[in-house]
Every structure is written in structure tokens, then in C-alpha cells.
Amino acid sequence: MPMSKEVISLIVYLSLLILVLVTFVMFFFLSYQKRKNQLLIEKAEEKRRFEAELSKTQNEIQEQTFKNISWELHDNVGQLLSVAKMQLNMLQMELPENYQKRLSEASEVLGKGLSEMRQLSRTLNTDYVSNLGLQESLEVEVNRFKRLNFLRIEYDHLGDTIPINKKDEIIIFRIFQECFSNCIKYSKATLLSIVVEFRSKELFISATDNGVGFDMKKRGEGAGLINMRKRAELIGAKLTITSEINKGVSVTLAYPYKSN
């Protein structure tokens, strides 16, 4: 028996109603999902900005602390040691000849210590790094470690020097200052190889030692390595740290040049 027009109309009406409801539900769901994704993206971006600002603030505090230490070493401690050296030299003239040689040696050691301390105070001061430039500052730091004679250091500079952002120079210098310090303290290495290469699109720096290394899967990164990574992220550089037991540690940084 054929369906009446009323039944057909009702079926069409219900079908249209269901279609409208399904469309509305889908539209509502998609809108909700889009809004949810947008909120997640905004939250992640806000977290990233907060962490970047926190890292920047921590770096600024640290740099100011370094400056204060630098001034204290140079102006106060340095002055005291200079006076002590001068008094030793004056005392040397009043002692018998057999004591003068010993006192002269002590005065010479004190003088070398004073020179090392003043050099350290300069590298702690960010103004010094900014004025000298990254490449020369790294060379000064390398020469300082060479004089300490803890291990052999090989240093290579490749390519023509390309000027980069002064603030970024300071951060890169601090990254590798931390790297060199870690090598001296923990690696038990006999050789540290450093390469500074100015490539066409990026500055590439590597520091590799032949020390005891560590298992990166088993041992978590300490505060020093974490701080190095945060500093690199802050300037848009890629920092890679690789290590194996008894195969040393390698730290590489690739810093893309920024257009002014």
C-alpha cells in the first residue's frame, strides 16, 4: 500500500531535522575542538614565553653577579694582593742574602697569582667580553686554562670572523666557559679540542675531550648542562651534547646568523 503524502512529508521532515541536528552537533564539536586546540597552543606559547623570560631574568641576575665578583676581585682583593707583593719586595731588601732568593720566589708566585686573578676578573665581566668580542674572549679563556696546565688544549679558528649580536656573544661565551670548567672538574681528560668555525650561514663551535665520559641514558643532566641548553635556546642556537663511557664528551653549538 503506497505511503500517504503526510507520511512521506513526515519522513522528509524528520530526515531534514536529523540532518540539521547532526550538522549542528558536528559544527559544535569542531568549533569546540578548534577552540580547545587554540587554548592549548596559547597555553604552550605562554609557557614558552614565561620560561624564556625566566631564563633571561636568571641570566641577567647571573651576569650582574659575575660583574660584582669581577669588580671585587679587581678592585679589592687585587689591591690587597698588590700591597702584599709590594711589602714582600720591601722586606726582601732587609733580609740576609740567603733568604732573599726564597722571598723573591714567593713574590714571583704571588705576582703570577695576582695576574691570573685579574685575568679571571676580566672574563667574568660581560663588558670585557662585549668589548673584546667572542672569538678573542674564547682565546683568552683557552690561554688561561693552558697556563693552569691541567690538560693539553688544541684550538682552531676557521673562516673569516663574522660579527654577531653582542648579547648573544656573551651567552655563547658563558656556555663554553661552563663547558671548559666541566671538562677541567669532571672529565679526567688529557686533551680538549676546540674548534670555532664561521660558516656561511652559522657560527659553529665544538669542544671535545678524551675523558671518562658518561652514560647519557642512565645519568640525568646536571644543573650545568641544563643551564647550557637553556642559554642556547634563548638565542635560537642548537646545542648538542654527546657522550659515552670512556669516550669523552662532545659539545657542539650551531648559531644561525640573524639579520639586523
Protein Blocks (a to p, Z undefined) as FASTA:
>chain_A
ZZdfklmmmmmmmmmmmmmmmmmmmmmmmmmmmmmmmmmmmmmmmmmmmmmmmmmmmmmm
mmmmmmmmmmmmmmmmmmmmmmmmmmmmmmmmmpcfklmmmmmmmmmmmmmmmmmmmmmm
mmmpmklmmmnomklmmmmmmmmmmmnomaccddddedjdddddfklmmmmmmmmmmmmm
mmmmmnopabdcddddddfkbccdddddfbebpafklpccdfklmmmmmmmmmnopacdd
dddehiapadddddddddZZ
